[in-house]
Every structure is written in structure tokens, then in C-alpha cells.
């Protein structure tokens, strides 16, 4: 694994082999990827997550497409008109809700149909003109809401006709419309849902793969494998290989999850609902890549300064605080707070894509946020390399950051 160029001695009659010029960090990167790809736990967890994502989307699509058929017993034409109106409203709504009026000879007969479970409920007008919706042991919200709305419309129309006017004239000007100065309500709802998904994926990936980096560094330090590796390749190259390898794994895993989700949405015919999410998902991967590089450098530093696994739990507070800040910013930050968060390295990995989804963001701000994150990643990788090189070969106990900085290189 030496970084020096070696020219193998050719045997008689053979052409000399080309020298190996593969960078040391690339060899370490490939090793990190191959080791992870042979890890059964990693593969099973990835497959299980893919199945969970696809299964959730398919289940939600199935539940939303299920029809709700309700049968309501009635004893007069007025009740029949109300149930017919409820059925029309259900057809105009989700298209899967139907109401059927079953005519009985009397109110008592209508109630008997409910007792015999031949009707889900009975709609009966009392002698004083009031209405009662009766169920056997409960009245589902799927019946109560539509029937109540249909009854209100029917009574307004009847009262309007008795007053010599129409329901439209009585309710003219009562419609309340909603508007947003920036974006629209539907997009805001999508942004909230996607914001949760982005934040959760970032949270899980940075912890899972970040801990993998720290644990790998710690194990090599405990087993003194790093001392052997240090004789073959520069320590800095070892760090870069670990960081890049796990970053590649994290990005590929996120891409798999996103591809599986889009495939499931296409299969269920709901992909048109998330058309605006696809380009933002690309930006999320870009910001995630840079944010993860920063956190990966931090995890590698923690692993190099630790002497046992328990040390990671006590020293990981700063890194975990940044991860939690990104999680909460993606889920709860709004307005000016979200704008500020979109320019803070690591937190911008979630905040900027969500901001781009919920409102129009000038392109220069997007690239400015990327530039700030790249500068932070470059600075922290350089700092982490110095700490890693000083601390990873030290034994005899855990190190604080201050102690590690005082060690000779």
C-alpha cells in the first residue's frame, strides 16, 4: 500500500509491468467500501430499510384508494335528498366514498334496519323539524361529517326558498380564500413532509456512518494496526480514505432510498404529486455530501483521541449537538431562522434544500451556501488530519482536544 512508485523487475522473456500509481487514499477508500459491502448486518439493514420505504408508500396508496361505502336508512324524501347530496359530495371529493339511501316505511323501521345491521346509520327527522343520525354502537366520522355537511346545505336551501331567495344569495361573499405571499399552501405542505424526510435521513446517515468511522479508527488504534499501516502509507492518506469511503457509502445509500421511493410512487401512480421534489433531492445529495464530509472529519478525530468505546460516548457531544441542530432546523425552522440556518455549514445540508422547496431561493444564495460549506469542510479536514496524525499513534488513555494539539507531529 505504499505511495511510492515501484517498478517490478520483469522475468526473462516478459515485458515489465506498469508501475502502481494508485493513490494511497484511493486504496483505503476501496477497502472501506468493500469491507462494508461484505458486512451482512449492513446489507440486511439496507434491504430492510428499502422494503420499509416501498412498503409504506404502497400501503398509504392502498389505504387512500380504498372505497368507503355507507348505507343510511331513511324514512322520507327529504332524508333521501340529503343522503344523495352526501354521495355526490363524496364522489367529487376522493371519488372513493359512496352513500346509499335505503328507504324504510317508517322511522321505527329505519331504526330496525340499523339494529339488524342492514344499514350503518339512520337519518330521521323528528316532529319538531330537527334531525337525528342514529347508529347501532357508534357513528363513524366517515358518515357523520359528510351527512352533516349535506344536511346543512339542504336546510339552508330550504330556508332560503321559504324566504323567497336562494342559498347562493344567502351565502354570497362568505367563501374564505387562502393565499401566501411566498409559495403556496400545497407546496408548504409538501415542504413540511419532505423536510421531515430529509432531516431524518441526514440524522440517521450521519450517526450510523459517522460512528462507523470513529469505531474503525478506534479499533485500528487498539489493535495497533494503524502502526503497521503508518509504515506503508501517510497517516493523512489513511484518514482521507476512511472519510471518502464512508461518504460514498452514505451518499449511495441515500440515493438507493430515494430511487426506491420514486419507483414506488410511479407504481402507485402518485409520482405527479412529488414532481417538484426530484430536483430538490439532487441538491439535498450535494449539500449532504459536503455536510457529511465535515461530520466525518469530526468523527475520525473523536476515534483517534479515544482509547476505548466508552470514550466515544462521552466525547461525541459536540458532534451530536450539530447533528441535532440540523435535525431540528429541518423540522421546525421557519422564516428568517430558516434563512440563517441555510448558510450555516452542516445545518445547511438540510435547511437549504427545504428552503428551496418551500420558496424561491436566488441561485447565488444557493452557491454561496455551498461555498461556505466547502470552505468549512476544507478547513475542518485539514484540522482533523493534524489531530488524527498526532493522536492515532498515542496509547495509554483518551486524549482531549487540547492535549492532542500539544502532541508532537
Secondary structure as a PSIPRED ss2 file (coil, helix, strand):
# PSIPRED VFORMAT (PSIPRED V4.0)

   1 X C   1.000  0.000  0.000
   2 X C   1.000  0.000  0.000
   3 X C   1.000  0.000  0.000
   4 X C   1.000  0.000  0.000
   5 X C   1.000  0.000  0.000
   6 X C   1.000  0.000  0.000
   7 X C   1.000  0.000  0.000
   8 X C   1.000  0.000  0.000
   9 X C   1.000  0.000  0.000
  10 X C   1.000  0.000  0.000
  11 X C   1.000  0.000  0.000
  12 X C   1.000  0.000  0.000
  13 X C   1.000  0.000  0.000
  14 X C   1.000  0.000  0.000
  15 X C   1.000  0.000  0.000
  16 X C   1.000  0.000  0.000
  17 X C   1.000  0.000  0.000
  18 X C   1.000  0.000  0.000
  19 X C   1.000  0.000  0.000
  20 X C   1.000  0.000  0.000
  21 X C   1.000  0.000  0.000
  22 X C   1.000  0.000  0.000
  23 X C   1.000  0.000  0.000
  24 X H   0.000  1.000  0.000
  25 X H   0.000  1.000  0.000
  26 X H   0.000  1.000  0.000
  27 X H   0.000  1.000  0.000
  28 X H   0.000  1.000  0.000
  29 X H   0.000  1.000  0.000
  30 X H   0.000  1.000  0.000
  31 X H   0.000  1.000  0.000
  32 X H   0.000  1.000  0.000
  33 X H   0.000  1.000  0.000
  34 X H   0.000  1.000  0.000
  35 X H   0.000  1.000  0.000
  36 X H   0.000  1.000  0.000
  37 X H   0.000  1.000  0.000
  38 X C   1.000  0.000  0.000
  39 X C   1.000  0.000  0.000
  40 X H   0.000  1.000  0.000
  41 X H   0.000  1.000  0.000
  42 X H   0.000  1.000  0.000
  43 X H   0.000  1.000  0.000
  44 X H   0.000  1.000  0.000
  45 X H   0.000  1.000  0.000
  46 X H   0.000  1.000  0.000
  47 X H   0.000  1.000  0.000
  48 X H   0.000  1.000  0.000
  49 X H   0.000  1.000  0.000
  50 X H   0.000  1.000  0.000
  51 X H   0.000  1.000  0.000
  52 X H   0.000  1.000  0.000
  53 X H   0.000  1.000  0.000
  54 X H   0.000  1.000  0.000
  55 X H   0.000  1.000  0.000
  56 X H   0.000  1.000  0.000
  57 X H   0.000  1.000  0.000
  58 X H   0.000  1.000  0.000
  59 X H   0.000  1.000  0.000
  60 X H   0.000  1.000  0.000
  61 X H   0.000  1.000  0.000
  62 X H   0.000  1.000  0.000
  63 X H   0.000  1.000  0.000
  64 X H   0.000  1.000  0.000
  65 X H   0.000  1.000  0.000
  66 X C   1.000  0.000  0.000
  67 X C   1.000  0.000  0.000
  68 X E   0.000  0.000  1.000
  69 X E   0.000  0.000  1.000
  70 X E   0.000  0.000  1.000
  71 X E   0.000  0.000  1.000
  72 X E   0.000  0.000  1.000
  73 X E   0.000  0.000  1.000
  74 X E   0.000  0.000  1.000
  75 X C   1.000  0.000  0.000
  76 X C   1.000  0.000  0.000
  77 X H   0.000  1.000  0.000
  78 X H   0.000  1.000  0.000
  79 X H   0.000  1.000  0.000
  80 X H   0.000  1.000  0.000
  81 X H   0.000  1.000  0.000
  82 X H   0.000  1.000  0.000
  83 X H   0.000  1.000  0.000
  84 X H   0.000  1.000  0.000
  85 X H   0.000  1.000  0.000
  86 X H   0.000  1.000  0.000
  87 X H   0.000  1.000  0.000
  88 X H   0.000  1.000  0.000
  89 X H   0.000  1.000  0.000
  90 X H   0.000  1.000  0.000
  91 X H   0.000  1.000  0.000
  92 X H   0.000  1.000  0.000
  93 X C   1.000  0.000  0.000
  94 X C   1.000  0.000  0.000
  95 X C   1.000  0.000  0.000
  96 X C   1.000  0.000  0.000
  97 X E   0.000  0.000  1.000
  98 X E   0.000  0.000  1.000
  99 X E   0.000  0.000  1.000
 100 X E   0.000  0.000  1.000
 101 X E   0.000  0.000  1.000
 102 X E   0.000  0.000  1.000
 103 X E   0.000  0.000  1.000
 104 X C   1.000  0.000  0.000
 105 X C   1.000  0.000  0.000
 106 X C   1.000  0.000  0.000
 107 X H   0.000  1.000  0.000
 108 X H   0.000  1.000  0.000
 109 X H   0.000  1.000  0.000
 110 X H   0.000  1.000  0.000
 111 X H   0.000  1.000  0.000
 112 X H   0.000  1.000  0.000
 113 X H   0.000  1.000  0.000
 114 X H   0.000  1.000  0.000
 115 X H   0.000  1.000  0.000
 116 X C   1.000  0.000  0.000
 117 X C   1.000  0.000  0.000
 118 X C   1.000  0.000  0.000
 119 X C   1.000  0.000  0.000
 120 X C   1.000  0.000  0.000
 121 X E   0.000  0.000  1.000
 122 X E   0.000  0.000  1.000
 123 X E   0.000  0.000  1.000
 124 X E   0.000  0.000  1.000
 125 X E   0.000  0.000  1.000
 126 X C   1.000  0.000  0.000
 127 X C   1.000  0.000  0.000
 128 X C   1.000  0.000  0.000
 129 X C   1.000  0.000  0.000
 130 X C   1.000  0.000  0.000
 131 X E   0.000  0.000  1.000
 132 X E   0.000  0.000  1.000
 133 X E   0.000  0.000  1.000
 134 X E   0.000  0.000  1.000
 135 X E   0.000  0.000  1.000
 136 X C   1.000  0.000  0.000
 137 X C   1.000  0.000  0.000
 138 X C   1.000  0.000  0.000
 139 X C   1.000  0.000  0.000
 140 X C   1.000  0.000  0.000
 141 X H   0.000  1.000  0.000
 142 X H   0.000  1.000  0.000
 143 X H   0.000  1.000  0.000
 144 X H   0.000  1.000  0.000
 145 X H   0.000  1.000  0.000
 146 X H   0.000  1.000  0.000
 147 X H   0.000  1.000  0.000
 148 X H   0.000  1.000  0.000
 149 X H   0.000  1.000  0.000
 150 X H   0.000  1.000  0.000
 151 X H   0.000  1.000  0.000
 152 X H   0.000  1.000  0.000
 153 X H   0.000  1.000  0.000
 154 X H   0.000  1.000  0.000
 155 X H   0.000  1.000  0.000
 156 X H   0.000  1.000  0.000
 157 X H   0.000  1.000  0.000
 158 X H   0.000  1.000  0.000
 159 X H   0.000  1.000  0.000
 160 X H   0.000  1.000  0.000
 161 X H   0.000  1.000  0.000
 162 X H   0.000  1.000  0.000
 163 X C   1.000  0.000  0.000
 164 X C   1.000  0.000  0.000
 165 X C   1.000  0.000  0.000
 166 X C   1.000  0.000  0.000
 167 X H   0.000  1.000  0.000
 168 X H   0.000  1.000  0.000
 169 X H   0.000  1.000  0.000
 170 X H   0.000  1.000  0.000
 171 X C   1.000  0.000  0.000
 172 X C   1.000  0.000  0.000
 173 X C   1.000  0.000  0.000
 174 X C   1.000  0.000  0.000
 175 X C   1.000  0.000  0.000
 176 X C   1.000  0.000  0.000
 177 X C   1.000  0.000  0.000
 178 X C   1.000  0.000  0.000
 179 X C   1.000  0.000  0.000
 180 X C   1.000  0.000  0.000
 181 X C   1.000  0.000  0.000
 182 X C   1.000  0.000  0.000
 183 X C   1.000  0.000  0.000
 184 X C   1.000  0.000  0.000
 185 X H   0.000  1.000  0.000
 186 X H   0.000  1.000  0.000
 187 X H   0.000  1.000  0.000
 188 X H   0.000  1.000  0.000
 189 X H   0.000  1.000  0.000
 190 X H   0.000  1.000  0.000
 191 X H   0.000  1.000  0.000
 192 X H   0.000  1.000  0.000
 193 X H   0.000  1.000  0.000
 194 X H   0.000  1.000  0.000
 195 X H   0.000  1.000  0.000
 196 X H   0.000  1.000  0.000
 197 X H   0.000  1.000  0.000
 198 X H   0.000  1.000  0.000
 199 X H   0.000  1.000  0.000
 200 X H   0.000  1.000  0.000
 201 X H   0.000  1.000  0.000
 202 X H   0.000  1.000  0.000
 203 X H   0.000  1.000  0.000
 204 X H   0.000  1.000  0.000
 205 X H   0.000  1.000  0.000
 206 X H   0.000  1.000  0.000
 207 X H   0.000  1.000  0.000
 208 X H   0.000  1.000  0.000
 209 X H   0.000  1.000  0.000
 210 X H   0.000  1.000  0.000
 211 X H   0.000  1.000  0.000
 212 X H   0.000  1.000  0.000
 213 X H   0.000  1.000  0.000
 214 X H   0.000  1.000  0.000
 215 X H   0.000  1.000  0.000
 216 X H   0.000  1.000  0.000
 217 X H   0.000  1.000  0.000
 218 X H   0.000  1.000  0.000
 219 X H   0.000  1.000  0.000
 220 X H   0.000  1.000  0.000
 221 X H   0.000  1.000  0.000
 222 X H   0.000  1.000  0.000
 223 X C   1.000  0.000  0.000
 224 X C   1.000  0.000  0.000
 225 X H   0.000  1.000  0.000
 226 X H   0.000  1.000  0.000
 227 X H   0.000  1.000  0.000
 228 X H   0.000  1.000  0.000
 229 X H   0.000  1.000  0.000
 230 X H   0.000  1.000  0.000
 231 X C   1.000  0.000  0.000
 232 X C   1.000  0.000  0.000
 233 X C   1.000  0.000  0.000
 234 X C   1.000  0.000  0.000
 235 X H   0.000  1.000  0.000
 236 X H   0.000  1.000  0.000
 237 X H   0.000  1.000  0.000
 238 X H   0.000  1.000  0.000
 239 X H   0.000  1.000  0.000
 240 X H   0.000  1.000  0.000
 241 X H   0.000  1.000  0.000
 242 X H   0.000  1.000  0.000
 243 X H   0.000  1.000  0.000
 244 X H   0.000  1.000  0.000
 245 X H   0.000  1.000  0.000
 246 X H   0.000  1.000  0.000
 247 X H   0.000  1.000  0.000
 248 X H   0.000  1.000  0.000
 249 X H   0.000  1.000  0.000
 250 X H   0.000  1.000  0.000
 251 X H   0.000  1.000  0.000
 252 X H   0.000  1.000  0.000
 253 X H   0.000  1.000  0.000
 254 X H   0.000  1.000  0.000
 255 X H   0.000  1.000  0.000
 256 X H   0.000  1.000  0.000
 257 X H   0.000  1.000  0.000
 258 X H   0.000  1.000  0.000
 259 X H   0.000  1.000  0.000
 260 X H   0.000  1.000  0.000
 261 X H   0.000  1.000  0.000
 262 X H   0.000  1.000  0.000
 263 X H   0.000  1.000  0.000
 264 X H   0.000  1.000  0.000
 265 X H   0.000  1.000  0.000
 266 X H   0.000  1.000  0.000
 267 X H   0.000  1.000  0.000
 268 X C   1.000  0.000  0.000
 269 X C   1.000  0.000  0.000
 270 X C   1.000  0.000  0.000
 271 X H   0.000  1.000  0.000
 272 X H   0.000  1.000  0.000
 273 X H   0.000  1.000  0.000
 274 X H   0.000  1.000  0.000
 275 X H   0.000  1.000  0.000
 276 X H   0.000  1.000  0.000
 277 X H   0.000  1.000  0.000
 278 X H   0.000  1.000  0.000
 279 X H   0.000  1.000  0.000
 280 X H   0.000  1.000  0.000
 281 X H   0.000  1.000  0.000
 282 X H   0.000  1.000  0.000
 283 X H   0.000  1.000  0.000
 284 X H   0.000  1.000  0.000
 285 X H   0.000  1.000  0.000
 286 X H   0.000  1.000  0.000
 287 X H   0.000  1.000  0.000
 288 X H   0.000  1.000  0.000
 289 X H   0.000  1.000  0.000
 290 X H   0.000  1.000  0.000
 291 X H   0.000  1.000  0.000
 292 X H   0.000  1.000  0.000
 293 X H   0.000  1.000  0.000
 294 X H   0.000  1.000  0.000
 295 X H   0.000  1.000  0.000
 296 X H   0.000  1.000  0.000
 297 X H   0.000  1.000  0.000
 298 X H   0.000  1.000  0.000
 299 X H   0.000  1.000  0.000
 300 X H   0.000  1.000  0.000
 301 X H   0.000  1.000  0.000
 302 X H   0.000  1.000  0.000
 303 X H   0.000  1.000  0.000
 304 X H   0.000  1.000  0.000
 305 X H   0.000  1.000  0.000
 306 X C   1.000  0.000  0.000
 307 X C   1.000  0.000  0.000
 308 X C   1.000  0.000  0.000
 309 X H   0.000  1.000  0.000
 310 X H   0.000  1.000  0.000
 311 X H   0.000  1.000  0.000
 312 X H   0.000  1.000  0.000
 313 X H   0.000  1.000  0.000
 314 X H   0.000  1.000  0.000
 315 X H   0.000  1.000  0.000
 316 X C   1.000  0.000  0.000
 317 X H   0.000  1.000  0.000
 318 X H   0.000  1.000  0.000
 319 X H   0.000  1.000  0.000
 320 X H   0.000  1.000  0.000
 321 X H   0.000  1.000  0.000
 322 X H   0.000  1.000  0.000
 323 X H   0.000  1.000  0.000
 324 X H   0.000  1.000  0.000
 325 X H   0.000  1.000  0.000
 326 X H   0.000  1.000  0.000
 327 X H   0.000  1.000  0.000
 328 X H   0.000  1.000  0.000
 329 X H   0.000  1.000  0.000
 330 X H   0.000  1.000  0.000
 331 X H   0.000  1.000  0.000
 332 X H   0.000  1.000  0.000
 333 X C   1.000  0.000  0.000
 334 X C   1.000  0.000  0.000
 335 X H   0.000  1.000  0.000
 336 X H   0.000  1.000  0.000
 337 X H   0.000  1.000  0.000
 338 X H   0.000  1.000  0.000
 339 X H   0.000  1.000  0.000
 340 X H   0.000  1.000  0.000
 341 X H   0.000  1.000  0.000
 342 X C   1.000  0.000  0.000
 343 X C   1.000  0.000  0.000
 344 X C   1.000  0.000  0.000
 345 X C   1.000  0.000  0.000
 346 X C   1.000  0.000  0.000
 347 X C   1.000  0.000  0.000
 348 X H   0.000  1.000  0.000
 349 X H   0.000  1.000  0.000
 350 X H   0.000  1.000  0.000
 351 X H   0.000  1.000  0.000
 352 X H   0.000  1.000  0.000
 353 X H   0.000  1.000  0.000
 354 X H   0.000  1.000  0.000
 355 X H   0.000  1.000  0.000
 356 X H   0.000  1.000  0.000
 357 X H   0.000  1.000  0.000
 358 X H   0.000  1.000  0.000
 359 X C   1.000  0.000  0.000
 360 X C   1.000  0.000  0.000
 361 X C   1.000  0.000  0.000
 362 X C   1.000  0.000  0.000
 363 X H   0.000  1.000  0.000
 364 X H   0.000  1.000  0.000
 365 X H   0.000  1.000  0.000
 366 X H   0.000  1.000  0.000
 367 X H   0.000  1.000  0.000
 368 X H   0.000  1.000  0.000
 369 X H   0.000  1.000  0.000
 370 X H   0.000  1.000  0.000
 371 X H   0.000  1.000  0.000
 372 X H   0.000  1.000  0.000
 373 X H   0.000  1.000  0.000
 374 X H   0.000  1.000  0.000
 375 X H   0.000  1.000  0.000
 376 X H   0.000  1.000  0.000
 377 X H   0.000  1.000  0.000
 378 X H   0.000  1.000  0.000
 379 X H   0.000  1.000  0.000
 380 X H   0.000  1.000  0.000
 381 X H   0.000  1.000  0.000
 382 X H   0.000  1.000  0.000
 383 X H   0.000  1.000  0.000
 384 X H   0.000  1.000  0.000
 385 X H   0.000  1.000  0.000
 386 X H   0.000  1.000  0.000
 387 X H   0.000  1.000  0.000
 388 X H   0.000  1.000  0.000
 389 X H   0.000  1.000  0.000
 390 X H   0.000  1.000  0.000
 391 X H   0.000  1.000  0.000
 392 X C   1.000  0.000  0.000
 393 X C   1.000  0.000  0.000
 394 X C   1.000  0.000  0.000
 395 X C   1.000  0.000  0.000
 396 X C   1.000  0.000  0.000
 397 X C   1.000  0.000  0.000
 398 X C   1.000  0.000  0.000
 399 X C   1.000  0.000  0.000
 400 X C   1.000  0.000  0.000
 401 X H   0.000  1.000  0.000
 402 X H   0.000  1.000  0.000
 403 X H   0.000  1.000  0.000
 404 X H   0.000  1.000  0.000
 405 X H   0.000  1.000  0.000
 406 X H   0.000  1.000  0.000
 407 X C   1.000  0.000  0.000
 408 X C   1.000  0.000  0.000
 409 X C   1.000  0.000  0.000
